[in-house]
Amino acid sequence: MLRVNALAGLVAVIVAICISSKLANTGYGITLGIILAAWICWSAASNRPVEFERQRLRHFCNRVPSNAIPINWRWWFAAALGGVFASGCSPVIAPVCLLGVMAGALIWQSRPKGLVTLMAEHYGLLFAYQAYPDRRYSGSAGTDAIWFPTESILRRVSHLVAMLLPFYVAWAARMTHLPAGQLGFDGLLSLPLPSLALVIVNATQLQRLQRDTRSELHDNATEWDECARRVSLSKYERGGVALSDHLFVGFVLPPREQAWHPFKRTHRLALPCRTPALVHIDTLDAHIDIEGPTRSGKTAIGQVGILTQLIRPRIERDFDPDGRRRVDANGTPRWRTASPSPLLIIDLKGDPALFNTAREETARTGQTFRYFTLDVNKASAHLSTVTDIMGAKRSPVEACEVTLYMLDLYHGNFYGASYYSERARHFLLSALLSIKSPIESWEALYRALLDKLDPREHRDAFELLGRIYAISQYKVLGPAPPGVDTIVMSRVIENNECVYMWLPALESAMSIVGVGKMALFSFIDAARKFNASGRPVKRAVASIDEAQVITGRSTERVLQQASGAGVSLILSHHSLANLDTPDAPNLGRTIWTNTRVKQAFGILDARERDDWVRLSGETTGYLTSSQWRMDGKGGVAIGETRQQVIHTRLTENAISAVNNTPGSALLYVNGDAGFTRFESVPHEIWCPYPMSLADYRRRSTTPWPNAPELQSREGVQETTVVNDRSPAEVEAAACNDYSALETLFRDVTGQRIRHNGA
C-alpha cells in the first residue's frame, strides 16, 4: 500500500504544480471540487475492489450471491458535497470540514462492528487488492485450484492510484497556495483524507458481503475445518473441473518455509504464501498409501483428514441421465449434494480417537454407522458374511472362489502351494454342490463339510476345516437374533453405510487377521456385485490402519480386484519394509508401485529415503561462495562467486527436516487430475490437524460402548450385543473339538497336524 500512496503522491505533486499556475485561488477550488465529486461518483460506480472481494469470497466461502453488490449512492453524494464544500473554504477550515463529513459517514456505517474493526477489515481488503497474485503464478503445483482475479497486479495497482490521485491533486494544489506558516497544520489534517475516502466508498458494500459470508462451522472449528469446507462446498469450476471434486490434504509450503536445502532459492514466480494441496477424488481409484513412524500423525492427520471429508457433505455438479448439465430457469448450472461413500474402516491398532471421530461425523451427517469388535465386554453388531457369499443369485463355483479368497486359502499358482489351494477348492466346491438348503451360518457350512468329508480323499483339507471352524465359534460372526444390529456388506454398499471394525491384534492374532481379511474381501465382493448390477456406479472406500498386520500374498490380489470393483483403498502403516511377509517378500515394493498417492509423515528406512530422493528428479541450482579479505578488524567481504550445479530436488537433510517438523509430510501424486498439479514430483506439505486438541483428548478418552445400544434407523429398532468371551477364551474352549479333528486326520495321514488355533 505504501508504494501505491507514494506513486499517487508523486504524480499528484507534478499535476498540482502544473494546474495551480493556471488557476486563480477561487477558480482552482471550484474546479478541484468538481473533479473530486466526479471522481467519487466514478469510483463508486466502478466498485472494483468490492467486486474483487465478492469474487474471492464466492470462490472460497461459497455464500456470496452471484449478482454484483449494488451501490449505495447516498453516501457518495454526501462525500461529494463535502468535497465541493471543503474545496471552497478557507485553508484551515477545509480539511476539518472534510474530515468531519468522512468521520460522520464512517461512524454511521460502522455501527454493527465498531469503527476500529471496520478500519482494520477494509485496510486489509486494500492490501489484498493490490498484492494478491495473478495468473503468472498458475503454473505452480496445486495453485490452479486457487482463485486468481481477472485483473493483473499492475492493473489493480493502477486502479488504486487512479482512485487516490484526485485527493492528492487537491491536497498538493492547496499546499501550493498556502502561506508558509499554514503548510504544516493544513497538511497534517489533510494526510488521512485519501485513505479515509477509499474506506467510505466501499464500507457499505463490504459490510453487506461480510453478512452474506458468515461462517457456519460447528463449535471448536479449526483451520482445517474451514479449508476442507471451502473445497467441498465450493461452486468454482474451470475447464470442466469442479473444485468440490477434490480432497484437501494440506498446504504446499513456499520456498522460504520448506525444509532445509542447500540450493533453495525463491523463484520469481514462486507464490509467497501457502497454497492448498488438493487431490482429485478420482485419484482414490488407484489407492492411497500413508506411512510414518509411531506418533507421526499418519492416523490423526492423514487418515482422519481423508475419512472426515468423505463423510461430510460435498456438492457436485448435477447431470441428467444423458450426461448433460442441468440448469435453472435463468440458465444457472445446478449443483446437488453428493451421496456419502460406503466406508469400511478396519482399525488393527485400536484407536479411540479414530473410532469416535467416525462416529461423531456420521451422526452429524446422518450416515448410518455400525461397529464391530471381538473384544470381551464390548458392544458389537453381528457381522453377516455367509448370507452375502451363499446368496441365491450366486453360483456354487463363484461362492467357492469368494470363500477361499476371503479365508486367505489361495496360496498362489507355483508348485506346491497350488496343490493345497486346489485340494481346498475341490473339497469346498463338492460340498457346496451337494447342499440343497441355503447356508445361513459358518457353523452350518462347517457341519456340511464334515458330512461330506472323506478322510482319505480330503486329507489335505485340514486348513479349510480348521479356518471355518474357528470362525464359527464366535457368536457375533453367526446369525443374529431378531432385533440385533447386523452388518450386511451388500446393504452397506446399497445404503452408503459406514462400518467400523475394531480389531487390535494383541492376542489371538490369527483369528483377528482372519476376521479382518474376511470383512475386507466381503466388502470388495459386495461392491463388485453392486457395480455390476447396472445401477449407478458407487465408489466405496476401505481404510486399513496398521495395514502391515493383515498383509500377505492375498494383498496383491486385493490391490488388483479393488479398483475393478470400485473400491478405493487407504493403507496406513509404519514403512514399506513392515509390509513384507515370508509369503510375500516383495509386497512393500508392490504397494509402492500400485498406489497413486503417497503421503509420508516420516521416512526412517534408508532404502525408502533413497527412493524418495531419486523420485524427486533433478534440477539446476547455484552454489554461492563469498570471498573475504582479512584486515586488522576481521574479515571483509570483497565479492561473491556462483557456480551452477545439477542436484536432486530432495536431499537427505531435507527429509530429516520433514521428519523433525510436526505436521510436515512429503506428498507424491503419480499423474495429475483435475486441479491436482504436482507434476509427479514429491512436494513438502504442511498438514493442520483435522480436530482441535480439546476434541482429540475427548475422543481419545471416550471408551468403546460396553453396554448394548438401541438405535432406530428408518423406523427399525436394532440393538448391539456385548461379547462375553475374548478370542483367546473362544479358542481355548474349542480345544476339544480341535483334538477330535486332529485325531481324524492323523489316523489317515499318520502324522500330527500342526496348527495355531485356526
Secondary structure by P-SEA (a helix, b strand, c coil): caaaaaaaaaaaaaaaaaaaaaccaaaaaaaaaaaaaaaaaaaaaaaaaaaaaaaaaaacccccccccccccaaaaaaaaaaaaaaaaccccaaaaaaaaaaaaaaaaaaccccaaaaaaaaaaaaaaaacccccccccccccccbbbbcccaaaaaaaaaaaaaaaaaaaaaaaaaccccaaaaaaaaacaaaaaaaaaacaaaaaaaaaaccccccccccaaaaaaaaaaacccccccccccccccccccccccccccccccccccccccbbbbbcccccccccbbbbbbcccccccccaaaaaaaaaacbbbbbbbccccbbbbcccccbbbbbbcccbbbbbbccccaaaaaaaaaaaaaaccbbbbbbccccccccccccccccccccccaaaaaaaaaaaaccccccccaaaaaaaaaaaaaaaaaaacccccccaaaaaaaaaaaccccccccaaaaaaaaaaaaacccccccccccbbbbaaaaaaabbbbbbbcccccaaaaaaaaaaaaaaaaaaaaaaaaaccccbbbbbbbbcccccccccaaaaaaaaaaaacbbbbbbcccccccccccccaaaaaaaacccbbbbcccccaaaaaaaaaabbbbbbbbbbbbbbbccccccccbbbbbbbbbbcccaaaaaaaaacccbbbbbbcccccccccccbbbbbbbcccccaaaaaaaaaccccccbbbbbcccbbbbbbbbcccaaaaaaaaaaaaaaaaaaaaaaccbbbbbccc
